[in-house]
Amino acid sequence: MNAPLPVPPIWTTGTTEGIHTGTWRAATPRHLFAPAPCHKACPVNGEIATWIGQARGGDLQGAWQTLMRHNPFPAIAGRICHHPCESACNRAGYDEALSICRLERFIGDAALDAGWMPPPPTEAAAGRVAIIGGGPAGLSAAYQLRRIGYAVTLFEASDALGGVMRHGIPAYRLSRRVLDGEIARIVALGVDVRLQHPVQGEEAMRAIADAHDAVFVALGAQQPKRLPVLPDDVEWAMDGATYLAACSRGQAPALGPRVVVVGGGSAAIDVARSARRQGHSVSLLSLEREAQMPAQREEVVEALEEGIGLVDGAMLRAVRETGATALDASRLALQCVRVDFRPGAERGRFEIVEIADSGFELPADAVITAIGQDPRLDDLGSALRREGALLWTAGAGATSDARVWAGGDLTSMARFVTEAVGMGKRAALAIDRSLRERGLGASGPALVLDDDGDEPVVPLSAISLHYHPRRARAASPRRAAAERVADEAEVQLGLDAAAALAETTRCFSCGTCINCDHCVIYCPDLAIERVGKGYTVNTDYCKGCGVCVRECPTGSMAMSEDTK
């Protein structure tokens, strides 16, 4: 056996513990939990890095449960969300944004296939809450309130729940099996649903408020905006919402061979694609140029693939009836002009400048307008304060009546399903706080879902990119155009298990520690120690070199200047 090496004469203690290099330090590293950019951009404040990490570790049910804390519609959102999270994704500044929406769909579909259900409320709260409107905002609020334990009664004017998700989004974008499955989970929690029960007028609103401890109103925006150049009550003109609702019922009207759809948003694209599936030749007339259109880019691409003609940067000036009777002649001549569309600072505000000598005509047999909708505020009576075309609300959906909250398209121009879901969630939490103050809440602690702390959003510069090789984003497969225009089956296909798992590995987990131990391994002073699932920094020895921060692959460490 070899003899131990002699201790150097300058090493008098035999250990480095007496060398307190921490006295050199001007800044100290700290572990943190900070919001990722995707989390801050998410309309429901979903814990994206957390549930993707759970899925990466093979815990799909755990990932679904995390998703369901904030949004009862992961399979729906994974199909139709406008995914601002992906625009904010740090990975977009490196190679390509993470396919968050497709991953959410994968987990949501897995839950439906496995029959996973949210747990029932553990205790009953004394308060009773009425929800008026069974669309995404109303259903979201009902879900959150019911899982806290409140008695929830939902009043819906139509014969089925879902609102715009059922009557305004076609089945080729949102399978009715998926829609029904995720709604059924909410109802199964014990929500008392009253279908074909409209609540209209001040007296009806007052009766609902008097019979309940709180009310959440989410009637949506159901009044189509009119195009002044179109006459009223002509058989060849209709609004897009009416057309989509008719198609949803399987009762699409006969419109003639050529249809022109006016509008550039998602609703206009849905109308155009639905008309194409009814066998019409379809042109889309949009004020905006193609790159400016508010519709999601993938929807525009799919519409063009399906043979829809795009007449962009143009405006309808007048309609002339041709009097044609021949089958191959159009009954209308749409007089149009080219325009320069200049968007304003706020959604819905813009300037249009006509281009001189640019007039042209479009042949058509019918015109469908899809240029937006407004709430029918008169349905609520006059007691609640209004703000222009919307119902006025303060923080978390509070209205001018202390008993009433509101959300969704009734109160906001952010006309997206997941925005409405987020508003329903936030209103539900506000209602819970109010009822607890009145002694009508559950006895347990209040539900807190959005405590992000005070840390700033993690920037790309905080991520150690050498731990993340460049990888292509998961492909988004869809059915061939010729095949999909022949039926109502879903156009976009989900990721398979292998593709979904590969995509989860692309996530930077911004601001969420993954316990990789790099900070421990690379610390030159052995000043960091892992304790359980966390870490401690021994300030006696940390000299503030910052190596641990630079080696963190998730941006979960930062340097803080010492003030001593």
Solvent accessible surface area in square Angstrom, and as a share of the most:
residue,aa,sasa,rsa
1,M,245,1.09
2,N,144,0.74
3,A,86,0.67
4,P,126,0.79
5,L,162,0.81
6,P,118,0.74
7,V,92,0.53
8,P,63,0.39
9,P,129,0.81
10,I,162,0.82
11,W,103,0.36
12,T,121,0.70
13,T,94,0.55
14,G,44,0.42
15,T,52,0.30
16,T,85,0.49
17,E,117,0.52
18,G,62,0.60
19,I,102,0.52
20,H,87,0.39
21,T,16,0.09
22,G,4,0.04
23,T,113,0.65
24,W,169,0.59
25,R,26,0.10
26,A,76,0.59
27,A,24,0.19
28,T,26,0.15
29,P,4,0.03
30,R,93,0.34
31,H,54,0.24
32,L,27,0.13
33,F,132,0.55
34,A,4,0.03
35,P,7,0.05
36,A,6,0.05
37,P,19,0.12
38,C,14,0.08
39,H,19,0.09
40,K,99,0.42
41,A,34,0.27
42,C,20,0.12
43,P,13,0.08
44,V,9,0.05
45,N,27,0.14
46,G,5,0.05
47,E,47,0.21
48,I,8,0.04
49,A,10,0.08
50,T,43,0.25
51,W,3,0.01
52,I,0,0.00
53,G,23,0.22
54,Q,54,0.24
55,A,9,0.07
56,R,68,0.25
57,G,69,0.66
58,G,60,0.57
59,D,70,0.37
60,L,51,0.25
61,Q,76,0.34
62,G,8,0.08
63,A,0,0.00
64,W,4,0.01
65,Q,92,0.41
66,T,11,0.06
67,L,10,0.05
68,M,8,0.03
69,R,89,0.32
70,H,1,0.00
71,N,5,0.02
72,P,0,0.00
73,F,2,0.01
74,P,0,0.00
75,A,0,0.00
76,I,0,0.00
77,A,3,0.02
78,G,1,0.01
79,R,19,0.07
80,I,11,0.06
81,C,14,0.09
82,H,33,0.15
83,H,40,0.18
84,P,34,0.21
85,C,11,0.07
86,E,12,0.06
87,S,99,0.64
88,A,36,0.28
89,C,18,0.11
90,N,17,0.09
91,R,5,0.02
92,A,50,0.39
93,G,61,0.58
94,Y,34,0.13
95,D,42,0.22
96,E,78,0.35
97,A,17,0.13
98,L,4,0.02
99,S,0,0.00
100,I,4,0.02
101,C,6,0.03
102,R,13,0.05
103,L,3,0.01
104,E,20,0.09
105,R,15,0.06
106,F,40,0.17
107,I,1,0.00
108,G,0,0.00
109,D,26,0.13
110,A,23,0.18
111,A,0,0.00
112,L,33,0.16
113,D,112,0.58
114,A,61,0.48
115,G,50,0.48
116,W,50,0.18
117,M,102,0.46
118,P,14,0.09
119,P,101,0.64
120,P,99,0.62
121,P,28,0.17
122,T,139,0.81
123,E,63,0.28
124,A,93,0.72
125,A,12,0.09
126,A,68,0.53
127,G,0,0.00
128,R,124,0.45
129,V,0,0.00
130,A,0,0.00
131,I,0,0.00
132,I,3,0.01
133,G,8,0.07
134,G,1,0.01
135,G,10,0.10
136,P,11,0.07
137,A,5,0.04
138,G,0,0.00
139,L,1,0.00
140,S,0,0.00
141,A,0,0.00
142,A,0,0.00
143,Y,3,0.01
144,Q,0,0.00
145,L,0,0.00
146,R,45,0.17
147,R,61,0.22
148,I,17,0.09
149,G,2,0.02
150,Y,0,0.00
151,A,53,0.41
152,V,4,0.02
153,T,17,0.10
154,L,0,0.00
155,F,9,0.04
156,E,16,0.07
157,A,61,0.47
158,S,33,0.21
159,D,94,0.49
160,A,24,0.19
161,L,14,0.07
162,G,0,0.00
163,G,18,0.18
164,V,72,0.41
165,M,0,0.00
166,R,40,0.15
167,H,56,0.25
168,G,15,0.14
169,I,15,0.07
170,P,13,0.08
171,A,26,0.20
172,Y,1,0.01
173,R,36,0.13
174,L,0,0.00
175,S,22,0.15
176,R,54,0.20
177,R,143,0.52
178,V,0,0.00
179,L,0,0.00
180,D,66,0.34
181,G,22,0.21
182,E,0,0.00
183,I,11,0.05
184,A,57,0.44
185,R,9,0.03
186,I,1,0.00
187,V,52,0.30
188,A,68,0.53
189,L,13,0.06
190,G,46,0.44
191,V,10,0.06
192,D,58,0.30
193,V,41,0.24
194,R,102,0.37
195,L,77,0.38
196,Q,132,0.59
197,H,73,0.33
198,P,72,0.45
199,V,9,0.05
200,Q,100,0.45
201,G,24,0.23
202,E,56,0.25
203,E,137,0.61
204,A,34,0.26
205,M,14,0.06
206,R,119,0.43
207,A,61,0.47
208,I,18,0.09
209,A,5,0.04
210,D,96,0.50
211,A,51,0.39
212,H,30,0.14
213,D,26,0.14
214,A,1,0.00
215,V,1,0.00
216,F,0,0.00
217,V,0,0.00
218,A,10,0.07
219,L,40,0.20
220,G,23,0.22
221,A,14,0.10
222,Q,98,0.43
223,Q,87,0.39
224,P,37,0.23
225,K,77,0.33
226,R,141,0.51
227,L,36,0.18
228,P,112,0.70
229,V,57,0.33
230,L,16,0.08
231,P,65,0.41
232,D,93,0.48
233,D,150,0.78
234,V,38,0.22
235,E,142,0.64
236,W,12,0.04
237,A,23,0.18
238,M,48,0.21
239,D,33,0.17
240,G,3,0.02
241,A,37,0.28
242,T,68,0.40
243,Y,0,0.00
244,L,11,0.06
245,A,21,0.16
246,A,8,0.06
247,C,29,0.17
248,S,49,0.31
249,R,144,0.52
250,G,68,0.65
251,Q,115,0.51
252,A,32,0.25
253,P,45,0.28
254,A,105,0.82
255,L,17,0.08
256,G,32,0.31
257,P,74,0.47
258,R,65,0.24
259,V,1,0.01
260,V,2,0.01
261,V,0,0.00
262,V,15,0.08
263,G,8,0.07
264,G,7,0.07
265,G,19,0.18
266,S,34,0.22
267,A,53,0.41
268,A,0,0.00
269,I,1,0.00
270,D,4,0.02
271,V,0,0.00
272,A,0,0.00
273,R,0,0.00
274,S,5,0.03
275,A,0,0.00
276,R,71,0.26
277,R,25,0.09
278,Q,83,0.37
279,G,62,0.59
280,H,17,0.07
281,S,71,0.46
282,V,6,0.03
283,S,29,0.19
284,L,4,0.02
285,L,3,0.01
286,S,0,0.00
287,L,45,0.22
288,E,21,0.10
289,R,134,0.49
290,E,52,0.23
291,A,104,0.80
292,Q,73,0.32
293,M,15,0.07
294,P,71,0.44
295,A,8,0.06
296,Q,28,0.13
297,R,137,0.50
298,E,48,0.22
299,E,5,0.02
300,V,4,0.03
301,V,43,0.24
302,E,3,0.01
303,A,3,0.02
304,L,71,0.35
305,E,76,0.34
306,E,6,0.03
307,G,51,0.49
308,I,7,0.03
309,G,32,0.31
310,L,42,0.21
311,V,23,0.13
312,D,23,0.12
313,G,3,0.03
314,A,1,0.01
315,M,46,0.21
316,L,9,0.05
317,R,120,0.44
318,A,38,0.29
319,V,31,0.18
320,R,110,0.40
321,E,106,0.48
322,T,54,0.31
323,G,66,0.63
324,A,37,0.28
325,T,132,0.77
326,A,57,0.44
327,L,174,0.87
328,D,115,0.60
329,A,40,0.31
330,S,18,0.12
331,R,83,0.30
332,L,0,0.00
333,A,7,0.05
334,L,0,0.00
335,Q,64,0.29
336,C,4,0.03
337,V,10,0.06
338,R,92,0.33
339,V,3,0.02
340,D,58,0.30
341,F,18,0.07
342,R,110,0.40
343,P,91,0.57
344,G,39,0.37
345,A,114,0.89
346,E,109,0.49
347,R,129,0.47
348,G,57,0.54
349,R,162,0.59
350,F,100,0.42
351,E,94,0.42
352,I,53,0.27
353,V,54,0.31
354,E,81,0.36
355,I,84,0.42
356,A,86,0.67
357,D,155,0.80
358,S,21,0.14
359,G,59,0.57
360,F,53,0.22
361,E,89,0.40
362,L,24,0.12
363,P,74,0.47
364,A,0,0.00
365,D,7,0.04
366,A,1,0.01
367,V,0,0.00
368,I,0,0.00
369,T,11,0.07
370,A,14,0.11
371,I,60,0.31
372,G,36,0.35
373,Q,48,0.21
374,D,34,0.18
375,P,10,0.07
376,R,95,0.35
377,L,16,0.08
378,D,108,0.56
379,D,28,0.14
380,L,4,0.02
381,G,13,0.13
382,S,89,0.58
383,A,72,0.56
384,L,11,0.06
385,R,131,0.48
386,R,97,0.35
387,E,108,0.49
388,G,73,0.70
389,A,53,0.41
390,L,31,0.15
391,L,5,0.02
392,W,53,0.19
393,T,38,0.22
394,A,51,0.39
395,G,62,0.59
396,A,37,0.29
397,G,12,0.12
398,A,32,0.25
399,T,12,0.07
400,S,58,0.37
401,D,40,0.21
402,A,91,0.70
403,R,85,0.31
404,V,4,0.02
405,W,16,0.06
406,A,2,0.01
407,G,1,0.01
408,G,3,0.03
409,D,34,0.17
410,L,1,0.00
411,T,18,0.11
412,S,24,0.15
413,M,67,0.30
414,A,32,0.25
415,R,52,0.19
416,F,59,0.25
417,V,19,0.11
418,T,5,0.03
419,E,40,0.18
420,A,5,0.04
421,V,1,0.00
422,G,0,0.00
423,M,37,0.17
424,G,0,0.00
425,K,0,0.00
426,R,77,0.28
427,A,0,0.00
428,A,0,0.00
429,L,14,0.07
430,A,11,0.09
431,I,0,0.00
432,D,1,0.00
433,R,122,0.45
434,S,24,0.15
435,L,0,0.00
436,R,59,0.22
437,E,149,0.67
438,R,118,0.43
439,G,63,0.61
440,L,43,0.21
441,G,19,0.18
442,A,11,0.08
443,S,107,0.69
444,G,22,0.21
445,P,131,0.82
446,A,44,0.34
447,L,50,0.25
448,V,101,0.58
449,L,10,0.05
450,D,49,0.25
451,D,116,0.60
452,D,31,0.16
453,G,54,0.52
454,D,148,0.77
455,E,45,0.20
456,P,101,0.64
457,V,57,0.32
458,V,6,0.04
459,P,72,0.45
460,L,48,0.24
461,S,106,0.68
462,A,36,0.28
463,I,10,0.05
464,S,9,0.06
465,L,56,0.28
466,H,127,0.57
467,Y,64,0.24
468,H,20,0.09
469,P,76,0.48
470,R,162,0.59
471,R,108,0.40
472,A,85,0.66
473,R,70,0.25
474,A,16,0.13
475,A,80,0.62
476,S,38,0.24
477,P,56,0.35
478,R,83,0.30
479,R,35,0.13
480,A,64,0.50
481,A,25,0.20
482,A,89,0.69
483,E,93,0.42
484,R,3,0.01
485,V,29,0.17
486,A,86,0.67
487,D,57,0.30
488,E,81,0.36
489,A,50,0.39
490,E,32,0.14
491,V,2,0.01
492,Q,26,0.11
493,L,75,0.37
494,G,30,0.29
495,L,16,0.08
496,D,93,0.48
497,A,67,0.52
498,A,76,0.59
499,A,34,0.26
500,A,3,0.02
501,L,95,0.47
502,A,59,0.46
503,E,3,0.01
504,T,3,0.02
505,T,54,0.31
506,R,3,0.01
507,C,19,0.11
508,F,7,0.03
509,S,3,0.02
510,C,11,0.07
511,G,0,0.00
512,T,27,0.16
513,C,53,0.32
514,I,77,0.39
515,N,43,0.22
516,C,47,0.28
517,D,38,0.20
518,H,35,0.16
519,C,11,0.06
520,V,45,0.26
521,I,114,0.58
522,Y,101,0.38
523,C,15,0.09
524,P,79,0.50
525,D,36,0.18
526,L,153,0.76
527,A,3,0.02
528,I,10,0.05
529,E,110,0.49
530,R,97,0.35
531,V,84,0.48
532,G,64,0.61
533,K,176,0.74
534,G,32,0.30
535,Y,28,0.11
536,T,70,0.41
537,V,32,0.19
538,N,68,0.35
539,T,67,0.39
540,D,66,0.34
541,Y,44,0.17
542,C,10,0.06
543,K,54,0.23
544,G,20,0.19
545,C,54,0.32
546,G,7,0.07
547,V,38,0.22
548,C,8,0.05
549,V,33,0.19
550,R,147,0.54
551,E,34,0.15
552,C,12,0.07
553,P,5,0.03
554,T,2,0.01
555,G,5,0.04
556,S,2,0.01
557,M,9,0.04
558,A,28,0.21
559,M,66,0.30
560,S,40,0.26
561,E,144,0.64
562,D,34,0.18
563,T,136,0.79
564,K,185,0.79
